[in-house]
Amino acid sequence: MLPIASGLSGSAGAVIRRCAASLLLAWAAAIPAIADEAPASPPAATPPAAAAPSVTPAPVMVPAAPFTWTVYRQNADDPSRAPVIHRLVGSVHLLPESAYPLPSGLQAAYAETTGLILETDPSALEEPEFQKNFLEAARAPAGLKASIEPALYEQLQQRSAQLQMTAAVATCEPFRAWFCALSLELYRLQGQGVSGELGLDRHFYRAALRDERSVRWLEEPGTQLAIFTTMNDAQSAQFLAATLQGMGEPAGDPAELLRQWRSNDQPAMERSVTEMKRDYPDPYERILGARNRAWLPRLEALFGESKPLLVVVGAAHLLGPDGLPAQLAARGWTVTPVNATEAAPIRLPPKPLLLPVGTATK
């Protein structure tokens, strides 16, 4: 089960919420029109100040391949034979348009491989049968109001009014609290200019289809769905409470998260993952730890093939002792970070955005 403390605050809580939201974005087509009211931009608390003159930032030396590793193993039977070199890339699943064009090292990682491995099957997520099952699993037999405490229901109403999402409560009513929580995150994301369609996973998936490359994955969509459907009512309500609370927190500033990824600031991102493991061990195990271990045999089998592969998974899966690079190295693979740099500006978004760090689909 996934007991989520009602106070999922701070950077660790932000990682959990954004990991969950990133999964939701893959399923967005199955969500009712809860986000249709999302404003083109978040409502301003005060009138905007006069725009400053536009200044183009001077290019600086930045990582050309953020969150990227090479992975290979020497042929034990023939050490003189050149090994097949694979690329492992940490994805940000939600990006703004300002994140493109991608850094040159990420483009090179795609060009130097011939097959793509994702967390899950993007095409399966779009199937009507999967979307139907998703909605059925999200339904609350007696409705949302009957499954959560009155105080939490009142908090939902108040927060929805603050967000100018007047139909939120009515839209949430047939569903379980976890689904309502994810829908609120989706609403906020759509109102802040980020898109799952601009995430690295989708970018490389479209490129692979265009180039007629093989696309495979590490887990089935139903495995991801079970992260939420196995919550009981109390856990589901705690997740909703944490989401409502987190909507007012400064922790995990989205521009800062994008900066961490683009500047390859792995220590900063790893601190959040470490806090998540320490403070919320059960969510950490369900969202990151257990899935990493389940992926390893599949990854090793794929890496044993004769063609170079590009593996794109959420960046949080690649950090710390439980991360895929550390786990692969412990199994005898040579795992090396790519440290190439290039002269380019770090293009931060022009307005606050919410960007998750971690798990994706298959």
Salt bridges, closest charged atoms under 4 A:
GLU112 OE1 - ARG87 NH2 2.49
GLU119 OE2 - HIS93 NE2 3.79
GLU119 OE1 - ARG291 NH2 3.07
GLU119 OE2 - HIS317 NE2 3.98
GLU126 OE2 - ARG202 NH1 3.05
GLU136 OE2 - ARG139 NE 3.74
GLU185 OE1 - ARG188 NH2 3.34
GLU197 OE1 - ARG206 NH1 3.22
ASP201 OD1 - HIS93 ND1 2.57
ASP211 OD1 - ARG210 NE 2.97
GLU219 OE2 - ARG291 NH2 2.40
GLU220 OE1 - LYS362 NZ 2.41
GLU249 OE1 - ARG17 NH2 3.36
GLU256 OE2 - ARG259 NH2 2.81
ASP265 OD2 - ARG259 NH2 2.87
ASP279 OD1 - ARG278 NE 2.72
GLU285 OE2 - ARG293 NH2 2.08
GLU300 OE2 - ARG73 NH2 3.55
GLU300 OE1 - ARG331 NH1 2.69
GLU305 OE2 - ARG216 NH1 2.86
ASP322 OD2 - LYS277 NZ 2.81
GLU342 OE2 - ARG262 NH2 2.99
